[in-house]
Amino acid sequence: MKISLLALLTTSGLALAACNPLDTGPVGNPNVPQPRKPVELGRYGGTWYEQARYDASFQKGCEAVTARYAAKPDGTIAVVNACRQGSPTGPVRTADATARVVEGSNGAKLKVTFFWPIEGDYWVLDRADDYAWSIVGEPSGRYLWILTRSQRLGPRQYAALVTRVQALGYDTTLLRRTQH
């Protein structure tokens, strides 16, 4: 019985280490700032369109990326991420998750779980007052997303958001524009 328990614990530990997405990718910001504004989750809910991101293995080949957030009766948040594989017209790939607000974060920091018990950080680093856009990252500086409520974004609007990303301390040369 002891050997079986040890094998289970070792296997579980290795699986957790292998699944940790924060161990790969360049660091685009070694000094990630704290979120700038509180987030009202009722206003943050709904559909967001990814305009740009730092490349991540879990989004390989993803275009036309969307994220949907909806409050659940138990106080958590249902998350549905979707993308088109290979092109904006490719087959749809989805990933469902549950998020919870980090206590004391004014709604700006979430812990997101796609596969229990592994949680990832989701920080709304900056957002529009009217919730038309948000800049999302996490403490390692390896992941970053520019999200908007509009599927398409004009060049001036995009440039303004990239400037905001740079003001947060991120290397904007690592941004990858999402096709829609």
C-alpha angles and dihedrals in degrees: 000000000000091000092050092050092048091049090049093049093047092048091047092050092049091047091052092049092048092049095049103114093193094074098075140055133047120295107246094183122022091187107047109191125228115259112282101216139026116257124225102211092206089061094040092055122098132054125335127187119217111231098176141350146175107263114262130182092233089059097045110151094003120147131163089033120189134178124200123196126190132172115244125212091249091060096257125113126244112223125197116181117188136179141168112247115237099348142014088269098042126113116298119252120189137188123194123206144162123232133195130195116251108239114252094017098107088237093298097108124058135179109219125199121197094158118023127263095019115091127190128202120246114185123183094214095180137353142179116266088240093044092245091135140010137191112217129192142141136232099271094062091227097107130052136162134188108208130185138179090232119074093216125045126195121235094254093049091048092048090051091054092047088053089053090050090052090049087057088059100258126143101243093194087076092059116113115202114230118229118228 
